[in-house]
Amino acid sequence: MGEKWSMDRVGSLSGKVAVITGASSGIGYETALGLAKKDITVILGCRDLTKAQKAKSAIIYHYPTAQIDCLPIDTSSLRSVSAFATLVETRYGKLDLLINNAGIMMSPYHVTEDGFENQFATNYLGHFALTGLLLPLLKSVPGSRVVTLTSLSYKWAEIDFDDLQAKKGYSRRTAYGQSKRACLIFAYELQRRLAGAGYNVRSVAAHPGLAKTNLDKYFPALIRPLGSLFLQPARQGALPVLYAALETAINGGEFVGPNGFQQIRGYPGMVDSDDYSTDIKVAGRLWKASESLTNVSYLS
Ligand SMILES: NC(=O)c1ccc[n+]([C@@H]2O[C@H](COP(=O)([O-])OP(=O)(O)OC[C@H]3O[C@@H](n4cnc5c(N)ncnc54)[C@H](OP(=O)(O)O)[C@@H]3O)[C@@H](O)[C@H]2O)c1
């Protein structure tokens, strides 16, 4: 792909329906804006509907004919994820694009209503369940896609199968790393399982490099402005996600990130991960554990 991929490569995709979680700010908002620009009907899946409505108004300000819906989802709650999936099915009955984007980074220790460590639940387990629950809608559209957001921080941790919920000791950094590692392993494994089942649904992993968003809200106040010096704008950070979602060259199983220095910034391109992320034994074990924890079983 050329050095500077842009949305100009993509024509109107009117009639397509996309779900994006965590669309109220940052990468999620910019991705939703990009999808709306291409006439895609966008469902903003947000835990705070006031913020979602603000995002919707901002998108409509840019694109007055945009079709935007706001539906409630808290990805840290299996009950909420399930209710959201039911709403999407009732209102739309099909899905072209699912973007698993919602996330928190390095938050204080917190156990969710389902008994999970919050970063693992919000960033990974909720999206594992959501993907399974929406799979029937995705299957009904040939060539539909699931894009799952990971991060360069996947390198911070492997999967601690003996202590997935960090009950034996909590590190904010390790928990974030594990959740993003799980998202990457999941994106690859989902593609393997979709292909194995003969479904024409594609799974792609994407990361935005380092982008200026609200993700650093749990960082010390003094550090936040310093970090901003290295960050690219959220709109640029959303480009790998839009590429993964819309570029025709995507076949499934790719990992898309910025092509610049250390994948921190730049334009979208294919990036490599590591042996652990592509290990099918690890992936199989994670899938089984995720099914058991979420009570959502699919493609197994
Ligand atoms: N920014 C970066 O440099 C960077 C780097 C690597 C990966 N990423 C990934 O990019 C994704 C988007 O993050 P961002 O940088 O755009 O940060 P952001 O501006 O903080 O956006 C995160 C979004 O997720 C939502 N969210 C958080 N917890 C949620 C929950 N329990 N249920 C539903 N929505 C929830 C937030 O909603 P509220 O507004 O209600 O909080 C917000 O809309 C994340 O997956 C993150 O890991 C970002």
The ligand as an SDF file (V2000), in Angstrom:
LIG
                    3D

 48 52  0  0  0  0  0  0  0  0999 V2000
   -4.6820    6.9530   22.2940 N   0  0  0  0  0  0  0  0  0  0  0  0
   -3.6980    6.1200   22.0940 C   0  0  0  0  0  0  0  0  0  0  0  0
   -2.5260    6.5120   21.9390 O   0  0  0  0  0  0  0  0  0  0  0  0
   -3.9660    4.6560   21.9990 C   0  0  0  0  0  0  0  0  0  0  0  0
   -2.8820    3.8020   21.8170 C   0  0  0  0  0  0  0  0  0  0  0  0
   -3.0940    2.4550   21.7080 C   0  0  0  0  0  0  0  0  0  0  0  0
   -4.3740    1.9570   21.7630 C   0  0  0  0  0  0  0  0  0  0  0  0
   -5.4250    2.7910   21.9640 N   0  0  0  0  0  0  0  0  0  0  0  0
   -6.7750    2.1990   22.0520 C   0  0  0  0  0  0  0  0  0  0  0  0
   -7.7010    3.0030   21.3690 O   0  0  0  0  0  0  0  0  0  0  0  0
   -8.9990    2.7610   21.9310 C   0  0  0  0  0  0  0  0  0  0  0  0
   -9.7030    4.0980   22.1170 C   0  0  0  0  0  0  0  0  0  0  0  0
   -9.0340    4.8420   23.1190 O   0  0  0  0  0  0  0  0  0  0  0  0
   -8.7700    6.4060   22.9930 P   0  0  0  0  0  0  0  0  0  0  0  0
   -7.3170    6.5940   22.9360 O   0  0  0  0  0  0  0  0  0  0  0  0
   -9.6310    6.9860   21.9580 O   0  0  0  0  0  0  0  0  0  0  0  0
   -9.2260    6.8910   24.4580 O   0  0  0  0  0  0  0  0  0  0  0  0
  -10.4860    7.7420   24.9370 P   0  0  0  0  0  0  0  0  0  0  0  0
  -10.5280    9.0680   24.2970 O   0  0  0  0  0  0  0  0  0  0  0  0
  -10.4300    7.6810   26.4320 O   0  0  0  0  0  0  0  0  0  0  0  0
  -11.7270    6.8950   24.4240 O   0  0  0  0  0  0  0  0  0  0  0  0
  -12.1070    5.7050   25.0470 C   0  0  0  0  0  0  0  0  0  0  0  0
  -13.5620    5.4620   24.7740 C   0  0  0  0  0  0  0  0  0  0  0  0
  -13.9410    4.2350   25.4100 O   0  0  0  0  0  0  0  0  0  0  0  0
  -15.0800    4.4980   26.2070 C   0  0  0  0  0  0  0  0  0  0  0  0
  -15.1910    3.5940   27.3390 N   0  0  0  0  0  0  0  0  0  0  0  0
  -14.3590    3.4420   28.3920 C   0  0  0  0  0  0  0  0  0  0  0  0
  -14.8290    2.5100   29.2330 N   0  0  0  0  0  0  0  0  0  0  0  0
  -15.9930    2.0670   28.6960 C   0  0  0  0  0  0  0  0  0  0  0  0
  -16.9700    1.1140   29.0920 C   0  0  0  0  0  0  0  0  0  0  0  0
  -16.8590    0.4170   30.2220 N   0  0  0  0  0  0  0  0  0  0  0  0
  -18.0340    0.9170   28.2840 N   0  0  0  0  0  0  0  0  0  0  0  0
  -18.1760    1.6140   27.1400 C   0  0  0  0  0  0  0  0  0  0  0  0
  -17.3080    2.5420   26.7170 N   0  0  0  0  0  0  0  0  0  0  0  0
  -16.2270    2.7490   27.4870 C   0  0  0  0  0  0  0  0  0  0  0  0
  -14.9290    5.9370   26.6510 C   0  0  0  0  0  0  0  0  0  0  0  0
  -16.1720    6.4230   27.1090 O   0  0  0  0  0  0  0  0  0  0  0  0
  -16.3020    7.6080   28.1810 P   0  0  0  0  0  0  0  0  0  0  0  0
  -16.1950    8.8630   27.3810 O   0  0  0  0  0  0  0  0  0  0  0  0
  -17.6360    7.3830   28.7910 O   0  0  0  0  0  0  0  0  0  0  0  0
  -15.1590    7.4520   29.1710 O   0  0  0  0  0  0  0  0  0  0  0  0
  -14.4540    6.5670   25.3590 C   0  0  0  0  0  0  0  0  0  0  0  0
  -15.5290    6.7670   24.4830 O   0  0  0  0  0  0  0  0  0  0  0  0
   -8.7790    1.9660   23.2090 C   0  0  0  0  0  0  0  0  0  0  0  0
   -9.0900    0.6190   22.9700 O   0  0  0  0  0  0  0  0  0  0  0  0
   -7.3000    2.1090   23.4640 C   0  0  0  0  0  0  0  0  0  0  0  0
   -6.7500    1.0030   24.1590 O   0  0  0  0  0  0  0  0  0  0  0  0
   -5.2440    4.1260   22.0860 C   0  0  0  0  0  0  0  0  0  0  0  0
  1  2  1  0
  2  3  2  0
  2  4  1  0
  4  5  1  0
  4 48  2  0
  5  6  2  0
  6  7  1  0
  7  8  2  0
  8  9  1  0
  8 48  1  0
  9 10  1  0
  9 46  1  0
 10 11  1  0
 11 12  1  0
 11 44  1  0
 12 13  1  0
 13 14  1  0
 14 15  2  0
 14 16  1  0
 14 17  1  0
 17 18  1  0
 18 19  2  0
 18 20  1  0
 18 21  1  0
 21 22  1  0
 22 23  1  0
 23 24  1  0
 23 42  1  0
 24 25  1  0
 25 26  1  0
 25 36  1  0
 26 27  1  0
 26 35  1  0
 27 28  2  0
 28 29  1  0
 29 30  1  0
 29 35  2  0
 30 31  1  0
 30 32  2  0
 32 33  1  0
 33 34  2  0
 34 35  1  0
 36 37  1  0
 36 42  1  0
 37 38  1  0
 38 39  2  0
 38 40  1  0
 38 41  1  0
 42 43  1  0
 44 45  1  0
 44 46  1  0
 46 47  1  0
M  CHG  2   8   1  16  -1
M  END
$$$$
